[in-house]
């Protein structure tokens, strides 16, 4: 009996010691980058996006200089003024406003619209769109901005999920166990100690800088990337719901009609005889298309897609021929298949948008920009009418996104929209764009020529923007350098 009592006492003392240590760690706000639970990736370091700054005896937050290559410059008072509504706009380069930066972003147009539609209230729109950030990096930004009194957060993500190489290892059961343990500070402390003693045991860590390595899109990796994306979106929804912060998720529109796949790959199981047959049919389809014999090209292209279903360009050409025949639903299906089979995924997969729609049905809201862009395009197929390249909206389309966000906020009763607000917004946006000097648009052409033409290797498209920029500011010496890069 005495031994039993001693054992019970020892267990009680042990549990008490663990609880005391957990309390102490919480009291001292113990934290490490690895404590942010993500079963798929870990980060080497904790680099905040916003850092403190002192201006005129007030505490401000400004962009961390370490991250200036990825974000627009920003600075704002840490404490909100009475009655101010603070909106954080999170996302990738489309959110950032590329190729213009913040003054050409939907966040900028959102602020213009709010000031015109609801002049009796103060609004602050903070654009934290980031160049090259995937959802797992945006999730870290999301966690951070929850500390700064948001009244609304909008998120658009899904275009950069295959940008960086990363490792996936844990099983779903282990992930669930890790998720529960990660809420304990003791677990975080033990993990930090273990990794200090056994650094080789941890999978490859991500740094603060984005590495443009092009993650493989093989079926197994693709499936894990989709599940990783789902986790990131659901985690944002959970965090916002727990803190009672309204969250608006935006689906990703993409250029389907006027942007061919970056890279087409033949199937590994294609025999030499099948590959020879495929090439013969491809040449035949090319001749039909050169002669604008769309109806004769379609069955040949359909044969190509049957021979090698994973070759993205075949689907893209099929979509073009069907579109020329005004068979728009069939054309759109082919264009979407071309997007899905692209060897370098720099446009959001349909699965990502479906995850966003599902996440917006319960504890968050979703705005279906993919549907809206389709409705605003001939035949329901978005192309150069709304995009500069594969996914970056034209400045007029950025204004349209802001308008649709306002409409959605009105529907969800976050904002009261007055009668005639649409025409007021349209007039404001149109006037703003018209007021910009030629140098504003020339700089955008320069950014497109460099990023799309030089960095991403699409020199033909780069030269097109080079020509447009030179027409606007022909005396600018930088065009000569760009021309050399795009030869």
C-alpha positions in Angstrom: 0.0 0.0 0.0 2.9 2.3 0.9 4.6 1.6 -2.5 1.3 2.4 -4.3 1.0 5.7 -2.4 4.6 6.6 -3.2 4.1 5.8 -6.9 1.0 7.9 -7.0 2.8 10.7 -5.3 5.7 10.5 -7.7 3.3 10.5 -10.7 1.5 13.6 -9.2 4.8 15.4 -8.7 5.9 14.6 -12.2 2.6 15.9 -13.7 2.8 19.0 -11.5 6.4 19.6 -12.7 5.4 19.3 -16.3 2.4 21.6 -15.8 4.6 24.1 -14.0 7.2 24.1 -16.8 4.5 24.5 -19.4 3.0 27.5 -17.5 6.5 29.0 -17.1 7.2 28.7 -20.8 3.9 30.3 -21.6 4.6 33.1 -19.1 8.0 33.9 -20.7 6.4 33.6 -24.2 8.8 31.0 -25.3 8.7 30.5 -29.0 10.8 29.3 -31.9 10.1 29.2 -35.7 9.6 25.4 -35.5 6.8 26.0 -33.0 4.5 27.3 -35.8 2.9 23.9 -36.6 3.2 23.0 -40.2 3.4 19.2 -40.8 4.8 19.8 -44.3 7.6 22.4 -44.0 9.9 23.9 -41.4 11.7 27.2 -41.5 15.3 27.9 -40.4 14.5 31.3 -38.9 11.7 33.6 -37.8 11.8 36.7 -40.0 8.9 39.1 -39.2 7.4 40.9 -42.1 6.7 44.0 -39.9 9.2 45.5 -37.5 8.7 48.3 -35.0 9.8 51.9 -35.7 9.5 55.2 -33.7 8.1 58.2 -35.5 7.1 61.5 -33.8 6.8 59.8 -30.4 4.5 57.1 -31.8 5.0 53.4 -32.3 4.8 52.4 -36.0 5.2 49.2 -37.9 7.1 49.1 -41.2 8.3 46.5 -43.7 11.3 44.6 -42.5 14.2 45.8 -44.7 15.3 42.1 -44.9 12.2 41.4 -47.0 12.1 44.5 -49.3 12.7 42.3 -52.4 9.3 40.6 -51.9 6.9 43.2 -50.6 5.7 46.7 -51.3 7.1 49.4 -48.9 4.6 49.9 -46.1 4.5 51.7 -42.8 1.5 52.4 -40.4 0.8 53.3 -36.8 0.7 50.1 -34.7 -2.3 51.3 -32.6 -5.4 51.9 -34.6 -7.1 55.3 -34.3 -10.6 55.3 -32.8 -13.1 54.2 -35.5 -10.5 53.1 -38.0 -11.2 49.9 -39.9 -7.9 48.1 -40.8 -7.8 45.7 -43.7 -4.9 43.4 -44.5 -4.6 42.2 -48.1 -2.5 39.1 -48.4 -1.4 37.1 -51.4 1.2 36.7 -54.1 2.5 39.0 -56.9 -1.0 39.6 -58.3 -2.0 41.0 -54.9 1.2 42.9 -54.7 0.1 44.7 -57.9 2.7 43.4 -60.4 3.8 44.9 -62.7 2.9 48.2 -61.1 3.3 47.6 -57.4 0.8 48.8 -54.9 -0.5 51.8 -56.9 -1.8 49.3 -59.5 -3.2 46.7 -57.1 -6.7 45.8 -56.2 -5.8 46.8 -52.6 -5.2 50.3 -53.8 -8.5 50.4 -55.8 -10.2 49.0 -52.7 -9.1 51.9 -50.6 -10.1 54.4 -53.4 -13.5 52.8 -53.5 -14.0 52.7 -49.7 -13.1 56.4 -49.4 -15.6 57.4 -52.1 -18.4 55.0 -51.0 -18.2 55.5 -47.3 -16.5 58.9 -46.7 -17.8 59.1 -43.1 -15.5 56.3 -41.9 -11.7 55.9 -41.9 -10.3 52.9 -43.7 -6.7 51.6 -43.8 -5.8 49.0 -46.5 -2.4 47.4 -45.9 -1.1 45.5 -48.9 1.1 42.6 -47.9 1.1 40.7 -51.3 4.5 39.1 -51.7 6.4 38.2 -54.9 7.0 34.5 -55.1 5.2 33.5 -51.9 3.3 30.2 -51.8 0.5 29.5 -49.3 2.8 28.1 -46.6 4.7 31.4 -46.5 1.5 33.5 -46.6 0.3 31.4 -43.6 3.2 32.8 -41.6 2.3 36.4 -42.7 -1.3 35.6 -41.8 -0.3 34.5 -38.2 1.7 37.7 -37.8 -1.0 40.2 -38.9 -3.5 38.7 -36.5 -1.5 40.6 -33.8 -2.2 44.0 -35.4 -6.0 44.4 -34.8 -7.3 43.5 -38.3 -11.0 44.2 -39.0 -10.8 42.1 -42.2 -8.2 40.0 -44.0 -8.4 39.0 -47.7 -6.2 36.2 -49.1 -5.6 35.2 -52.7 -3.1 32.3 -53.0 -2.5 29.3 -55.3 -0.2 30.4 -58.1 3.2 29.7 -56.5 2.7 26.3 -54.9 5.2 24.5 -57.2 7.9 27.3 -57.0 10.2 25.9 -54.3 11.5 22.4 -53.8 10.5 20.9 -50.4 10.3 17.5 -48.8 7.2 15.6 -47.7 7.6 12.6 -45.4 5.2 12.4 -42.5 2.1 10.1 -42.7 -1.4 11.5 -42.0 -1.6 9.7 -38.6 1.7 11.2 -37.5 0.6 14.6 -38.7 -2.5 14.5 -36.5 -0.4 13.6 -33.4 2.1 16.3 -34.2 -0.7 18.8 -34.6 -2.0 18.1 -31.0 1.5 18.1 -29.5 2.5 21.3 -31.2 0.1 23.3 -29.0 2.4 22.5 -26.0 5.4 24.7 -25.3 7.2 21.8 -23.8 6.9 19.9 -27.1 8.4 23.0 -28.8 11.3 23.2 -26.3 12.1 19.5 -26.6 11.9 19.7 -30.4 14.3 22.7 -30.4 16.7 20.8 -28.1 16.5 17.7 -30.3 17.2 19.6 -33.5 20.1 21.4 -31.8 21.7 18.0 -30.9 20.6 16.2 -34.1 20.4 18.8 -36.9 20.7 16.1 -39.6 17.5 14.4 -38.4 15.3 17.4 -39.5 14.1 17.6 -43.1 15.3 20.3 -45.4 14.5 23.7 -43.8 13.2 26.7 -45.8 14.9 30.1 -45.3 13.5 33.6 -45.5 14.4 33.9 -49.2 12.3 32.2 -51.9 14.3 29.7 -54.0 13.0 29.5 -57.6 13.7 25.7 -58.0 10.6 24.4 -59.7 9.1 21.6 -57.6 8.4 18.4 -59.6 4.7 18.0 -60.6 4.7 14.2 -60.7 1.4 12.7 -59.5 2.7 11.8 -56.0 4.2 15.2 -55.3 1.2 16.9 -56.8 -1.1 15.1 -54.5 1.0 16.1 -51.5 1.2 19.7 -52.6 -2.6 19.8 -52.9 -3.0 18.5 -49.4 -0.4 20.9 -48.1 -2.4 23.8 -49.7 -5.6 22.5 -48.1 -3.9 22.5 -44.7 -2.7 26.1 -45.1 -6.1 27.3 -46.1 -7.9 25.5 -43.3 -5.3 26.8 -40.8 -6.0 30.4 -41.9 -9.7 29.8 -41.6 -9.3 28.3 -38.1 -7.0 31.1 -36.9 -9.3 33.8 -38.1 -12.4 32.1 -36.7 -10.8 31.7 -33.3 -9.9 35.4 -33.1 -13.2 36.5 -34.6 -11.6 38.2 -37.6 -13.6 38.3 -40.9 -11.7 36.4 -43.6 -12.4 36.7 -47.3 -10.7 34.1 -49.6 -10.4 34.8 -53.3 -10.1 32.1 -56.0 -7.4 32.4 -58.6 -8.2 33.4 -62.2 -5.7 32.5 -64.9 -5.0 33.3 -68.5 -6.3 30.2 -70.3 -6.8 31.4 -73.9 -3.7 33.5 -74.7 -0.9 31.9 -72.7 0.4 28.5 -73.8 1.9 26.1 -71.3 5.4 26.9 -70.2 6.7 23.3 -70.6 5.2 20.2 -72.3 6.5 16.8 -71.4 5.9 13.5 -73.2 4.7 10.5 -71.1 7.5 8.2 -69.9 5.7 5.1 -71.2 5.4 6.3 -74.8 7.1 3.8 -77.1 9.4 4.9 -80.0 6.7 3.8 -82.5 4.0 5.8 -80.6 6.3 8.8 -80.4 6.9 8.7 -84.1 3.2 8.4 -84.8 2.6 11.3 -82.5 5.1 13.5 -84.3 3.5 12.7 -87.7 0.1 13.7 -86.4 1.4 16.9 -84.8 2.9 18.0 -88.2 -0.4 17.2 -89.8 -2.3 19.3 -87.2 0.2 22.2 -87.7 -0.5 22.2 -91.5 -4.3 22.3 -90.9 -3.9 25.2 -88.4 -1.6 27.1 -90.8 -4.4 26.9 -93.3 -7.0 27.9 -90.7 -8.8 24.5 -91.2 -9.9 24.3 -87.6 -12.5 21.6 -88.2 -9.9 19.3 -89.8 -7.3 20.0 -87.2 -9.6 19.1 -84.2 -9.8 15.3 -84.8 -6.0 15.1 -85.4 -5.4 17.0 -82.1 -7.8 14.7 -80.3 -5.8 11.8 -81.5 -2.7 13.5 -80.2 -4.3 13.8 -76.8 -5.3 10.2 -76.8 -1.8 9.1 -77.7 -0.2 11.2 -75.0 -2.7 12.7 -72.5 0.0 14.5 -70.5 1.4 16.6 -73.3 0.1 20.1 -72.4 0.6 21.8 -75.8 -1.7 19.4 -77.6 -4.5 20.4 -75.3 -3.8 24.1 -75.7 -3.8 23.8 -79.5 -7.1 21.8 -79.3 -8.6 24.5 -77.2 -7.6 27.1 -79.7 -9.1 25.2 -82.7 -12.4 24.6 -80.8 -12.5 28.3 -79.8 -12.1 29.3 -83.4 -15.2 27.2 -84.1 -17.1 28.9 -81.3 -17.3 25.6 -79.4 -16.5 27.5 -76.2 -17.4 24.9 -73.4 -15.3 22.2 -75.2 -12.5 24.8 -75.8 -12.4 25.8 -72.1 -12.2 22.2 -71.0 -9.2 21.7 -73.3 -7.5 24.9 -72.1 -8.0 23.8 -68.5 -6.4 20.5 -69.3 -3.4 22.3 -70.8 -3.1 24.3 -67.5 -3.2 21.1 -65.5 -0.6 19.3 -67.6 1.8 22.2 -67.7 5.3 20.9 -66.8 5.9 24.0 -64.7 2.9 24.9 -62.7 2.8 28.7 -62.3 -1.0 28.9 -62.5 -3.4 27.7 -59.8 -4.7 24.2 -60.3 -8.4 23.7 -60.3 -8.1 21.7 -57.1 -6.8 24.8 -55.3 -9.8 26.9 -56.3 -12.1 24.1 -55.2 -10.4 24.0 -51.8 -10.8 27.8 -51.5 -14.5 27.5 -52.4 -15.0 24.8 -49.8 -13.2 26.8 -47.1 -15.4 29.8 -47.8 -18.7 27.9 -47.0 -18.5 27.8 -43.2 -16.3 29.9 -41.0 -14.9 32.2 -43.8 -16.2 33.8 -47.0 -15.1 33.2 -50.5 -15.2 35.4 -53.6 -15.1 33.4 -56.8 -12.9 35.5 -59.0 -12.3 32.6 -61.4 -16.0 32.6 -62.2 -16.2 36.4 -62.4 -13.2 36.6 -64.8 -14.9 33.9 -67.0 -18.1 35.9 -67.1 -16.2 39.0 -68.3 -14.4 37.1 -71.1 -15.6 36.2 -74.7 -16.8 32.7 -74.7 -16.2 32.5 -70.9 -12.5 31.9 -71.5 -10.2 34.5 -69.9 -7.2 35.7 -72.0 -5.3 38.8 -72.8 -8.5 40.8 -72.3 -7.8 40.6 -68.6 -4.2 39.5 -68.1 -0.7 40.8 -69.0 0.8 37.3 -68.8 -0.1 33.9 -67.3 -1.8 35.2 -64.1 -1.2 38.9 -63.5 -4.4 41.0 -64.0 -4.4 44.1 -66.1 -4.9 47.3 -64.1 -8.5 47.5 -65.2 -9.0 43.9 -64.0 -7.3 44.9 -60.7 -10.0 47.6 -60.3 -12.7 45.0 -61.2 -11.4 42.7 -58.3 -11.7 45.6 -55.9 -15.2 46.3 -57.1 -16.2 42.7 -56.6 -14.7 42.7 -53.1 -16.8 45.7 -52.3 -19.9 43.9 -53.6 -19.1 40.8 -51.5 -18.6 42.9 -48.4 -21.9 44.5 -49.0 -23.6 41.2 -49.4 -22.1 40.0 -46.2 -23.1 43.2 -44.4 -19.6 44.1 -43.5 -20.2 47.3 -45.4 -23.3 49.3 -46.4 -23.2 50.1 -50.1 -25.2 53.2 -51.1 -27.4 53.4 -54.1 -25.4 54.1 -57.3 -22.1 52.9 -55.7 -21.1 50.9 -58.8 -21.1 53.9 -61.1 -19.3 56.0 -58.5 -16.6 53.3 -58.2 -16.2 52.9 -61.9 -15.8 56.7 -62.4 -13.2 56.9 -59.5 -11.2 54.0 -60.9 -11.3 55.2 -64.5 -10.2 58.7 -63.4 -7.4 57.3 -61.4 -6.0 55.2 -64.2 -6.3 58.1 -66.7 -4.4 60.4 -64.4 -1.3 58.3 -64.4 1.7 59.5 -66.5 3.2 57.6 -69.4 6.2 56.7 -67.1 3.8 54.8 -64.8 2.8 52.4 -67.6 6.3 52.3 -69.2 7.7 51.1 -65.8 5.1 48.3 -65.8 6.2 47.3 -69.4 9.8 47.3 -68.2 8.9 45.0 -65.3 7.1 42.7 -67.6 9.9 42.6 -70.1 12.4 41.7 -67.4 10.4 39.2 -65.4 8.6 37.4 -68.2 11.1 37.9 -71.0 14.5 37.6 -69.3 13.8 35.8 -66.0 11.2 33.3 -67.2 12.6 32.9 -70.7 9.6 34.0 -72.8 11.6 36.4 -74.9 9.0 36.9 -77.6 6.5 38.2 -75.0 9.3 40.2 -73.3 10.1 42.0 -76.6 6.4 42.8 -77.0 6.4 44.7 -73.7 9.8 46.2 -74.6 8.2 47.7 -77.7 5.2 49.1 -75.8 7.4 50.7 -73.2 9.7 52.3 -75.8 6.6 53.9 -77.5 5.7 55.6 -74.1 9.2 56.7 -73.1 11.5 56.4 -76.1 14.3 58.4 -74.6 14.7 56.2 -71.5 18.2 54.7 -71.6 17.1 51.5 -69.8 15.4 50.1 -72.9 18.7 49.5 -74.6 19.9 47.2 -71.8 16.6 45.3 -71.9 16.9 44.9 -75.6 20.3 43.3 -75.1 18.8 40.9 -72.6 16.0 39.8 -74.9 18.1 39.2 -78.1 
